[in-house]
Amino acid sequence: MKQSSRSDRGWNNWLLILAVVGLAVAPIIFVRGAEFGGSDGQAEQAITKVKPDYKPWFQPVFNPPSGEIESLLFSSQAALGAGIIGYAIGLYRGRSEKQKREE
């Protein structure tokens, strides 16, 4: 009985991964010709509509030379964060399994 619950858990994980991928890909497939912009650009447009003479409080420290470099830096930051979170989860799971084996 224990083996079947482990197998069911595996299928559930794969179904969840498939659902997440589907949710990420569906807008790209079904919304043709749409421009997927960031929230920064939308916020800037909304602010200039409300108050056209608005001046930002500060300027960015670093402006990437192109959109590709900006995307690279953003994805690198996301990958680093995911790696750190994954490491922490694995570390704590390993510690709890070790503690269970010792008991």
SULBEL-V123064 format. One line per field, one symbol per residue. ss: DSSP state (@ for helix, = for strand, . for the rest). psi: psi as a letter, one per 40 degrees, with the letter a starting at -180 (. if undefined). burial: + if it has 9 or more other C-alpha atoms within 8 Angstrom, else -. A space follows every 50 residues. Layout:
ss: ???
psi: ???
burial: ???
This chain:
ss: .@@@@@@@@@@@@@@@@@@@@@@@@@@@@@........@@@@@@@@@@@@ ................@@@@@@@@@@@@@@@@@@@@@@@@@@@@@@@@@@ @@.
psi: ddddddddddddddddddddddddddddddgheihgiidddddddddddd gdehhidiiidhhididddddddddddddddddddddddddddddddddd dd.
burial: -----------------------------------------+----++-- ------------------++------------------------------ ---
